[in-house]
Amino acid sequence: MDGIDGMAASGGAVISVAAAALILAVSGPAGTALSLGLLCACCVAFLLFNWPPARLFMGDAGSLFLGYCFGAIIVQTSQSGAPGIWTWLILFGYFAGDTTTTTVIRIFVAPKWYGEHRSHAYQNLARLLKSHLRVTGGVLLYHLLWLLPLAAWSTVDYSMAPVAALAAIAPVVAWTFRFGPRLSSS
């Protein structure tokens, strides 16, 4: 989730803090919460230079490492059940919904759907609005005001976690259909 200033780092910071809080709330492994806290600190420190207008960019090396860290933590916590896989899907709701929907749409509308592109909804909106800050800020608010409460709900009543995951991803799918690859030329 790169291509506009602050997107990956701000999402990583919010997801780290939220997951750490949820892990601690359900008595998960304290070491994992500490790892997430450190990951959040790294994301926030990086954001000082990557917040729009960015002076430093994460690139593939940073985003792949961030993804690897989250992947390892997800595997570890899913095995212990704190938080479960549904809660992780909710926390990553924006990223999962956008990338999956963009890829599926591109399969049907782009000759080389697997190639590099700038057709994610957030990238198109940053061009239309001429502002990385407004788009990154909007996605950050989505994380804080929508995904975080849904993730908390999924830990309180895990039987409702699939419903919460659907509620987390559905707006992003609609958003991506409206502003995603069909709006873009690439």
C-alpha positions in Angstrom: 0.0 0.0 0.0 2.4 2.6 -1.2 2.1 5.2 -3.9 1.0 8.1 -1.7 2.7 9.7 1.2 2.1 8.3 4.7 -0.3 5.5 3.7 1.6 2.4 4.7 3.4 3.9 7.7 0.2 5.4 9.2 -1.7 2.2 8.7 1.1 0.2 10.2 1.2 2.4 13.3 -2.6 2.3 13.9 -2.8 -1.5 13.3 0.2 -2.1 15.6 -1.3 0.0 18.4 -4.8 -1.5 17.9 -3.5 -5.1 17.8 -1.3 -4.6 20.8 -4.2 -3.2 22.8 -6.5 -6.0 21.7 -3.9 -8.6 22.5 -3.4 -7.2 26.0 -7.2 -7.0 26.4 -7.6 -10.7 25.8 -4.6 -11.7 27.8 -2.5 -12.6 24.8 1.3 -13.0 24.8 2.9 -9.9 26.3 6.0 -10.3 24.2 3.8 -10.0 21.1 2.3 -6.8 22.4 5.8 -5.5 23.0 6.8 -6.4 19.5 3.8 -4.6 18.1 4.6 -1.6 20.3 8.1 -1.4 18.9 6.8 -1.8 15.3 4.4 1.1 16.0 7.3 3.2 17.3 9.2 2.5 14.1 6.2 3.4 12.0 5.6 6.6 13.9 9.3 7.6 13.7 9.3 7.0 9.9 6.0 8.9 9.6 7.8 12.0 10.8 9.6 12.0 7.4 6.9 10.3 5.3 3.8 12.3 6.3 2.6 14.4 3.4 4.5 16.0 1.9 7.0 13.2 2.3 10.7 13.8 2.4 11.5 10.1 2.7 9.8 7.1 1.0 9.3 3.6 2.3 9.7 1.7 -1.0 9.5 -2.0 -1.5 12.2 -2.8 1.1 10.3 -1.1 3.9 6.8 -2.2 2.9 7.9 -5.8 2.4 9.7 -5.8 5.8 6.6 -4.3 7.4 4.4 -7.0 5.8 6.8 -9.7 6.9 6.6 -8.4 10.5 2.9 -8.4 10.5 2.7 -11.8 8.9 4.9 -13.4 11.5 2.9 -11.8 14.3 -0.4 -12.8 12.7 0.7 -16.4 12.5 1.9 -16.4 16.1 -1.2 -14.8 17.6 -3.7 -16.8 15.4 -2.2 -20.0 16.8 -2.7 -18.7 20.4 -6.1 -17.2 19.6 -5.4 -13.7 20.7 -6.5 -12.0 18.5 -8.0 -14.4 16.1 -7.8 -14.3 12.3 -11.1 -12.5 11.9 -9.8 -9.7 14.1 -6.7 -9.4 12.0 -8.8 -9.3 8.9 -10.8 -6.4 10.4 -7.6 -4.5 11.4 -6.3 -4.9 7.9 -9.8 -4.3 6.4 -8.8 -1.2 4.3 -5.7 -2.8 2.9 -7.3 -6.2 2.3 -10.4 -4.8 0.7 -8.6 -2.3 -1.5 -5.9 -4.6 -2.8 -8.2 -7.6 -3.4 -10.9 -5.5 -5.1 -8.4 -3.7 -7.2 -6.8 -6.9 -8.4 -10.1 -8.5 -9.2 -11.2 -5.5 -11.2 -7.9 -5.3 -13.0 -8.2 -8.9 -14.1 -11.2 -7.8 -16.1 -10.2 -4.3 -17.3 -6.5 -4.3 -17.8 -4.6 -6.3 -20.4 -1.6 -6.8 -18.0 -3.5 -6.9 -14.7 -0.5 -8.3 -12.9 1.9 -5.5 -13.9 2.7 -2.3 -12.1 0.0 0.3 -12.0 -1.3 3.3 -10.2 -5.0 2.4 -10.2 -5.9 1.9 -6.5 -8.8 4.0 -5.4 -6.6 5.9 -2.9 -4.1 6.7 -5.7 -6.8 7.9 -8.1 -8.3 10.1 -5.3 -4.9 11.6 -4.5 -4.6 12.6 -8.1 -8.2 13.9 -8.3 -8.0 15.8 -5.0 -4.4 16.9 -5.6 -3.7 15.9 -2.0 -2.0 12.9 -0.5 -2.8 14.4 3.0 -6.5 14.4 2.5 -6.6 10.8 1.3 -4.1 9.4 3.9 -6.0 11.3 6.6 -9.3 9.9 5.4 -8.0 6.4 5.5 -6.4 7.0 8.9 -9.8 8.1 10.2 -11.4 5.0 8.7 -8.9 2.9 10.6 -9.6 4.7 13.9 -13.3 5.4 13.7 -14.6 2.3 11.8 -12.1 -0.6 11.9 -10.8 -0.2 15.4 -14.3 -0.4 17.0 -15.2 -3.4 14.8 -12.0 -5.1 15.8 -12.8 -4.5 19.5 -16.3 -5.9 19.0 -14.8 -9.0 17.4 -12.7 -9.7 20.5 -15.6 -9.1 22.9 -18.0 -11.4 20.9 -15.9 -13.6 18.7 -19.1 -15.3 17.3 -19.9 -12.0 15.6 -16.3 -11.6 14.2 -17.3 -12.7 10.6 -20.1 -10.1 10.6 -17.7 -7.5 11.8 -15.2 -8.5 9.1 -17.8 -8.1 6.4 -18.8 -4.7 7.9 -15.1 -3.7 7.8 -14.4 -4.6 4.2 -17.8 -3.8 2.5 -17.3 0.0 2.4 -13.8 -0.4 1.0 -15.0 -2.7 -1.7 -17.7 -0.1 -2.7 -15.2 2.7 -2.5 -12.8 0.8 -4.7 -15.5 0.0 -7.3 -16.3 3.7 -7.5 -12.8 5.2 -7.5 -10.5 2.2 -8.4 -9.2 0.8 -11.7 -12.2 1.6 -13.8 -11.5 5.3 -13.2 -7.8 5.0 -14.0 -6.1 4.8 -17.4 -3.4 2.4 -16.2 
